[in-house]
Amino acid sequence: MRPVLIKVLLAVVMSLPLPALAEIAVPDGPKAGTVARKEGLEAWERMFAVVSHPRCANCHVGPSDRPMWSGESYGRTRPHGMNIRAGESRIGAETLPCATCHIGENSDVAHSAPAVADDWRLAPVEANWFGQSAQTICNQLRDPELNGDRHYTEIAEHLGHDVILHWAWDPGGTREPAPGTLEAHIEDILIWGAAGMPCPE
């Protein structure tokens, strides 16, 4: 597909109206430099349990445009069925838009596709988490070139307002949710950041 056509399709999809999205208030958190490294590393361990969990990592596939199916509810780990490709657009604009199936909200219908009131999509290429180590993901999250040029407080705010991320804790069906709660994960990001964003060695 030609790059110009991809850009046009992306512009159209991104201009579609969305319902009002729920936001989570992000607390101020501790001030930078007021949290010990040990406490920051403990917060990182809890963060890693979330970001490496299938509810997050399955769509954080780096350069690949194939989302993954992994976790207990999927049986064996494998690429998304039906040869689904998200393409360079990360939303399937070049082939079949992710929102063709992942549309609206979670349904009680057995085997229905997970959904949120937002555009379903893969994470940016730079956010390559699937199968990566705690050290690798930690270094990605603290590198402005790989985290969307975000300060740690902006990472927490991103979690607060990006509703597709909220789905990880309310995935519907028999899918196992991410560990803990969204609010606890945001708090851990703020603790980790205030400790200087330490990474395991």
N, C-alpha and C positions, 0 to 999 in steps of 0.2 A: 504494500500500500504506500502511496506517495506521501512524503512528509507533510506537504501542504494540506492534503486531505485529512491526515491524522490531526493536524492542528485545528482544522475546521470542526471535525467531529468532537474533539476535546472541548472546544469553545462552546459548542451547542450543549453538550452534556453538562458542563459546569454552569451553564446559565439556567438550567431547569430549576424551578422553584422547589424548595424542600420544606417540609413541615417544621414547626418550631422545634428546636432541639434542646434537650435537657442539658443543663450545665451543672457542674459540681463546683461549689465555692472552694477555692484553694486558700488554705490558711497561710499566714505570713511565714510560719516556721521559724526555726532558730536562725540567728544571725551568722553570717559567714565567719568562720574562725572560732566559733564558740563550741563546737562539737569535737570531741577527741577522735583521732584516726580509728581507734578500735571500735568506737560506736558507729562511725561511718562505714567501716567494713562489715559490721553486723547488719546495718541497713542495706548494704549492697547485696549481701547474701540473700536477704528476703526479696530484694528487687530482681535478682537473677532467677529466683524460683518462679517469678512471674514472667519475665521476658523470655525465658527458655521453655515455658509451658506451651503445649500445642495451641492453646487459644491465642497466643501471641505469635509464637515462632512460625506457625504454619504459613503465615502471610508475609513473613520477614525473610524472604528467600534470596536476597541479594540480586546478582545479575540474572538469575533464572527468572523466566516469566511464568513458571509453573507453580501455582500454590501447592502446598503439601496437605495430605491427609495423614495425621498421626494422632496418637492418643488412644485410650482404651475403647472409645466408642467407634473407632475406625478399624479396629483389628490391627492388621499389619500396616507399617508405614509405607506410603507410596505417593506418587504425584496425584494431584486432583484427577478424578476420573473423567471420562469423555474427552480426553485430550484437550482440556481447557487450557488456554494460553491467555495471559493478561497483556502480552505485547509490551512494546516500549512505553505505551501510554500508562501501563499498570492498571487500567480499568477495562481492558479488553476491546478498546475502540477499533483495533485492527481486525479483530476476528468476531468474537461474540461478547458483547458487554457483560461484565460481571453482574450488573443490575438486571439482566434478563431473568435470572433466577433469584439472585440475592436482592430482593426488592421489598419494601414495606417494613414489616416488623416480624419478629419470631412468630411462628405459627405452632399450634398444638397438633397439627397434622403430622402423623408419623413420617419420618424421612424427608420432611420439608427442608429446604435450604435455609441456613441461618441468614438472618437479615436484620438490618437496622434502618432507621429513618435517616439515611445518609447514603452517599455513593459508596458501594462496596468496592474495594480496591486492594491491590498489593501495597505494601510499604515501599518507600523509595529504595532504589538500588543500594544506596549507602548504608541503609539499616539492615545489614546482613546478619541475622541472628540464628537462623535455622542450623542446628548442629554445631554452633560455635561455642568456644569456651567462655567461662566467666570473665577471664582477663580480656579476651578479644572484644566482647560486647561492652564491657566497662570502658575500655579505651575508645570504642566507637562513640559511646554516649557522652564522653567528656571532650571529644574532638569537634570543634565548631564546623570543620569542613565535612563532617560526617553526621552531625546531629541537626542539620538545618540552621546552623549558626545561632543556636539557642544557648542561653545561660541556663544553669540548672533550674532557676525559678521559672523560666519560660518552658522548660520541659514539663514541669509540674502543671503549669497553666494549660499546656497542650493536652495533657491527660484530662484536665478538668472540663474542657469545652469540646473536645473531639469525640462525638458520640459513638463513632465506630469502635473506639478503644474501650468504651464502657461495656460493649457487648461481651468482652472477655469474661466478665463476672456474671453475665446473664445470657449464656449462649443458647438456651432453649433445648428442647428435646432431652436426650440422655447424655448430652455432651458435658464433660466435667468442666466446671468453671476454673478460671485461674485462681491460684491460692489467695487467701485473705480477702480483702475488700479493696475497691478502687480508692477509697479514702485513705486506707492504711498504706497503699502503694504510693500515693502522692506524698504522704507524710514521710515515708522512707526516702523518697527522692530529695526532699528538703533537708533531711538529716544528713544524707550522703553528701549533698552539695555543701552544706555548712561545714562539713568535716574536710572539705577540699577535694571532693570527688575521688577518694582513694580507690585504687584497684588492687585486687589480689595479685601477689607476685608468683 
